[in-house]
Amino acid sequence: MRNHHIEHSSRRRNIWKNVRAEDTCEPADPANTVTDRLNTLLNSSGPGYVLRLCPNRQYLIQAPILFAAPQQEISTLGYPTGNERAILVVNGPVENGEGHTTAIDGTCENCSGVKLRNIQIDGTRKGAPPTGGGGNIEMGGPNSNQLVEYVRSFDPRSWSCLHISEGSLNCNNATVQNNDIGPCGSDAFQEWADGISLSCLNSVVRSNMVQGATDGGIVLFGSPGTQVYNNTIWVLNQTLLGGINMVDYEPFSGNFAGTVVRNNTILGGFATDAEEPSDTKGNNFESAIIKIGIAIGPRTWFGDKFGTNITHGGIVTDNQFGGAFSYSIAITSAQNFTVENNSLIGNTSFIGARGPNCSDTDTVPTPAPFIMDSSSTDSLSLQSDFQVIADGDSLTCVLPPNGGDYWPFGKNPSNSSTGSEPGSDGNSHSGSNGSLSSGSIAAIVIGVLLGVLALAIGTWFIRKWAIKRAEEKRHFAATKNASGYW
């Protein structure tokens, strides 16, 4: 009887321990010990351990948080998907262009099956030049079956918001889904950063929202057998070099066999000024475009850097493009690619001109939806509306116009949503008798006065803007032939 009582008590303690573990989270404070505390928990807890972070808390980390065993998980308690997700803030030192750049590292020799879920990563570049090092998130390595989902990653100090690395070409079956990525990097020369950088066999990249990347929105370093679908990539106030890139020869020697890019939506810049009834295009005050929606082949990006090396074997189908680009799809130095049923949606424009980094020996092709360099490609299956060009080298050297009415009007995920109406929760927000309170009346009076003042200021700015736009049009017309814009 006594042994039975001891066994029963022990079982109750274990159940209570498990319940408490599932309902508690590791606190963010004190901040000066949080990095060591989180890493100690992962190191000491073994396979399958779940490190739960607290909702609505910032964790100021001084070094990367390191997965340490198979099947471990880092997530926010309760798995929220909005701003209440815990934020890991990259807060370690930087000196002489080197220092702390990575928040989470899942590349250990024994990290198969680890999961990063429902958290946020703030890389805290904050306008500084890039820092040498890894991305905000470093996953992959010699592992299989990793998962990154419902993660927000933005403002990396280094080159990528999320990097899945190849290991010894043995990374396999990573899943990257339902994440919101960006902004990443600056569109200033060589201060760019990728959204998602993938170099892992047989992986899945799906249903991610990538906004404000500046180098590549989604970059595929070969990654044979990978499926990339139902992602949305768009720009707001920075130019993106490439929406989805299939240009890298290394590390898989150009092998894109079985890599399928399908059903993605890529949105270039839209006009940001006020739309007038007769307007079809307007100005984008940051001159933001996507230079190449989907780039295929190393010469498209790197010119002759890789000589006669090619990429081969990929499939690009049923993707959609809207907004302002230089080129929707550009193909060079590629073999055995299938590129079919890709289309333009909504309003589009194709703009750009030779920039200062274009080689004197290269002929920059006129911006167009679909272009293919016939001199360096072979055995392609293409949709019928591709335009054949003679030289498709280094197309990212083009620059958008510096202002002017060349951007289409349109919507992207950042400007197409509407807030809920007041009282949309179904509850009444008036007084009990339906009349306005004296405080409400005073607020209305003040609001009207402020509205009149705002209208006067707005009228002055609109007049100033109209004069500026007229001057831009006259200047652009006068210099159009000399500048080479299309």
N, C-alpha and C positions, 0 to 999 in steps of 0.2 A: 504493500500500500504506500509506504514511504517512497519507494523508487518511482512508483507511478506518479505521485505528487511532484517529485523533483523533475521528472520528464515533462509533465504538463506545464510546470512553471517555466522550464527552459524553453518550451515551444512558444509560450506566451511572450517571453522576452524577445525571442527571435522575430516573431511576427511584429511586435511593437517596434523593434529595431528597423525592420524593413519598411514599415509604414512611415516611420520618422524619416528614413533616408529618402523616400519618394516624395515627401511633403516639405523637405527643407532644401535650402540652397546655400552655397558657400558665399559668405558676405564679401563685399568689395572693400570694406574697411577692417583694419587699418591699411591704408594704401601702401605703406612702406614695406609690408610683408606679403602683399597679395600675389605677386609673381611667384615667390617661393612656395607659398601655401598651395596654389593651384598646381604647380609642377610636382610638389611632394605628393599630393593626392593621386595624381595620375601615375607617378612612379611606384607608389606603394600599394596600389589597390588592385592591380592585376587585370587580366582579360575581362571584358564586359562591363567594366566600371563606368558609371554615368556621372560625369561632373556637371552638376546643375548650378547654373549661375542665377542670380536673383533678377527678377523683372525690374525694369525702370532704374537700373543701377549702372554706373560707369566703373570699369575696372582699369585703373591706370597702371599698365604693365611696363616693366623696365627691360624685358627680354621676351623671346618667344615662349608661348605655352606649348609644351611638347607632348603629343600622344606617346604612350610608352608600351602599349600591349594591344593585341588584337581585340577587335570588337568594342573598344572603348568609345565613349560618346561625350561630346561637349555640347550642351544645349542650355536654353533658358527654361527655368521651371515653368511647367504648364504649356510649353510650346506655343507661345504667342507668335503672331506673324507681323505685327505692326511695330510702332515706335516703342512699345513697352519691352521689346527684346533687349536683353542685356547688351551693353556696348563694351567691347575690349578696345581700349585706347592705346595706340602705339605711343609710348611716352619715354622710351629709353634715349640715351644720349646720341648725338650726331656730331661728328667733328671731321673737318676736311673732306666732306663728301662721303664719309663712311659712317656706319653706325646701325642703330636698331631700325629695322624696316618690316619685320615679320611679326604678326600677332599669333598665328597658329601654325604649327609645323606637324604634319602627319606623314613624314617621309622616312621614319625609322625603319630598320630592317625587319621589324616585327609588327607592322602597322596595318596588316590586312583587315578589312572590315570595319575600320574606324569610321565614325560618323560625326560630322559637324552640322548642327541643326539649330535653326531659330535663334541666331544671335546676330549682332552687328559688329563690324570692324571699322574703326576710324583710324586711318593711317596717318593723319595729322601732318600732311605735307604743308598745307596752309600757304601755298604760293611759293614755297622755297624751291630751289633747284633740286633735281633728283638726287637721291642718296643711293650709293652703290649697295646692292644686297638683294634679297629675295622679295617676292610680292607680299601684299597684305596677308595672304593665305598661301601656304606651300603644302600641297598634298601630293599623293602619288608615290613616286619612288618604286622600290621593288615589291609592290603590293598589289592586291586585287580587292575588288568589291568595296571600295570606299564610297561614301555618300556625302555630298554637300547639298543641303536643301534649306530653303527659307532663310537664307543668310543675306544680310545687306553688307556689302563691302564697298568702301569709298575712300577717296583721297589718299592713295598709297604714296609713301615716300619714294618708292622705287618704281619698277617697270610694269607691274601688273596688280590688278585688284584680286585676282584669283589664278593661281598657277597649279596645274596638275602635271608633274614632271614624269619623265619616262623611265627613271631608274636605269638599269642596264638593258633598256628596250624591253623590260618585262613588267612594266605597269600594265594592268589589265582590268577592264570592266569597272571603271569609275562612273558614277552617276552624279551629274550636276544639274539640279532641277529646281525650279520655282524660286530662284534667287533674284534679288534686285541689286544690280551692280552699277556703280558709278556715282558721281563723276570720277574719272581716273586720269590723272596727269594734266598737263597743259598742252595747248596746241602751239606753244612757242617751239622753235626749232630744237629738236633733240631733247625736249622735256616731256615727250609723250609717254603714255602708259596704256597697256591693254586693259580690256574688261575681263575676259576669260581667256587664258592661255592653256591649251590642252595638248599634251604629248603622251597619250596613253592609249593602248590598244583597246579596241572593242568597247568603247565607252559610249555613254549617252549624255548629250547636252540638250536639254529641252525646257521649254516654258520659262525661260529666264528673261528678265527685263534689263536691258543694258543701255544706260543713258549717260552720255557725256564721256565715253572713252575717247582717247585722242590718237592712239596708234592703231590697234585693231580692236574692233568690238568683240569678236570671237576669233581667235587665232588657232588654227589647227596645224600643228607641227607633224604632218603626216597622219599619225594616229589611225593606221589602217583598221577598218572594220567599225569605225565610229559613226553614230547616228546623231545628226544635229538638226533639230526640228522644233517648230512652234516657238521660236525665240523672237523677241522684238528688240530691235536696235534703233536708237534715234539720237539726234543731236539737238542741242538747244543753243548754246552761246559759244561753242568751240567747234572747230573743224576736226573731223575724224578722217584719218588717212584711208582706212579700209573697214568696211562693215564686217565681212567674214573673209578671212585670209587663208588661202590654200597655196601659199607661195614658198614655203620653206623647204629646202632640200634636206637639211639636217633635222632630226637625227635618223630618220628612216629612209635616207637615200632617195627622197622624192616619192616614196610609196604611199599613195592614197587609195590603194585597192580596197573596195568595200566601204569607203568613207562616203556617206550620203548626207548632203546638205539640202533639206527640203522644207517647204512650207514655213519659211521664215519671212518676217516683215521687216524691211529696212527703210527707214525714213530719214531723208536728208533734211537740210535746213528749209524752214518756211519763212515767209515774210513776217516781220515782227512789227511793222507799222500798221496804222489803221487802214482797213479795207474800205475803199469807196465803191459805190455801185458800178462804175464803169471799169474798175481795175481788174486785171487778170493776174498781175504780178505786183510785188512791192519790194521794199528794201528789207534786208536783214541787218540790223545795226551792228552785229558782230561778224558779218560776212561768213556765217557758218554754213558749211556744206559737208557732204561725204564725198571724198575724192573718187573712191572706187567702192561700189556697193559690195560686190564679191570679186576678189582678185585671185586669179589662177595662174600659176607659173612663176618661177623665180625672177625672170627678166622683167615682169610687170613691176616688181618692187625694187629689185637690186641691180637692174641693168645687167652688165656683163660680169658681175662679181663672181658668179658661179660658172662662167664659161658656157659650155654646151649642156650642162646638167639640166634635167627636166623633172617635172612632176608628172605622175601618171596614175590613172585608174579611178579617179573620183567621179561622183555623180552629183549634179546640181540641178534640181528640178523644183518647179512650182513655188518659187520664191517671188515675193512682191516688193516693188520699189515705189516710193512716193517722195515728193519733195525735190530738193536741189542736189544734184550730183555733178561731177565731171563725167563719170561713166558708171552705169549700173553694174555691168559685168565686163571685165577685161581679161582676155586670155592671151598668154604668150608661153613659149617654152614648155608646152604640155602635150602629152600623148594619151590616147585612149580615155579621154574624158567624155562623159555624156552631160550635155547642158541643154535642157529642153523645158518648155512650158513655163518659163519665167516671164513675168509681166509687170507692166507699169500700172499703178492704181492712183486714183485721184488726180491731183495736179502735180506736174513734174516740170523741171527745167534742167538743162545740161549746160553748165557754164564753167569757165576757167580759161587760163592762158598760161603761156610759158612763164615760169618763175625763175628767180635768180639761181636756183640750184639745178636747173635743167642743163644737161650737157650740150655744148655747141654742136656736137655731131649727131644728136638725136633730133628726130622730127616729131614734135608733139602733135598727136592726132587731134582733130577737132572733137570737142566733147560730143558724146552720143550715147544712146542707151546701151548698146551691145557691140563690142568691138573685139576683133580677133586678129592677131599677127600671123599671117599665113607663112611667113618665112621661118618660123621656129616651132610650128605646131604640126601635128600629124595624127591621123586616125581619130578625129573628133566626130562625135554625133551631136550636131548643133541644131537649135531651132532656126527657122528660116530668116529671122530678122537681124542676124549678125552682120555687121559691116566689116569687110576685110580691110585691114590697114597694113602698111609696109613696115612700120616701126612702132613697137609697143613697149619700149624700154623705159624704166624709171618713171612711171606715170604719176607717182605721188609728188613729182616736182611742180605740177601745175598749181596755180594759185587762183582763188576765186576773185571776182571783181571786188574792189574796195568801195562798196556801196552801190547804189543805183537800184532801179526797179527790175530785178532779174530773178527774184525768188517767188515761187508760187505761194498763194494763200492755201492754208491747209491746217490739219489738226494732227497732233501726236499725243501719246499717252500723258504728257505733262500738261497739255492745255485743253484736253477734250473732256475731262471730268468736271462735273458740277457738284458743288456742295449741297447738302440737304437743306431744304427749306426750313425757315424758322417754324417751330412747332411740329415738325414732321415726325416727332416721336409720338404724336397722337394726343399729347397733353395740352391743355389750354395754358397760355402764359399771360393772360390778362388778369385783372382783379376779379374778386369773387362775383361782382355784379356786372362784369363785362365792361366797365368804364376804365378810362385811363387814370392812373394816379398822377398827383402833382409832379412827382419826379419824372414820370414819363413825358408829361407836357413840357417841362423844362428841357429835357433831353432833346425833344423834337425841335424846340426853338433854337437851341444851340446847334443842332445838326443842320437846320436850314441856313443859319448864318455861316457856318463852316462850308456848307455846300456852295453858297454864293461866292465866297472867297476862293474856293477851289476852282469854280467855273471860270472866274476871272484869270486866275493863274494859268489854268489849262488853255484858255483862249490864246494867251500870250505865247505859250510854248508851241501850240499848233501853228500859229502864224509864223513863228521862227522856223519850225520844222518845214513848213510849206516852201518858204523862201529857200532853205537849204536844199530841199529836194529838187526844186527847179534849177538851182545852180548845178547840182550834180548831173542832172539830165543834159544841160548844155555842155558841161565839161566832158561827159562821156561821149556825146555825139561828136564833139570836136576831136577827140582822141581815139575813137573806136578803131579806125584803120591802123593807126600806129601801134596801138597797144596789143592787138591780136585777140581781144575777147570775142566770144561767140555767143 
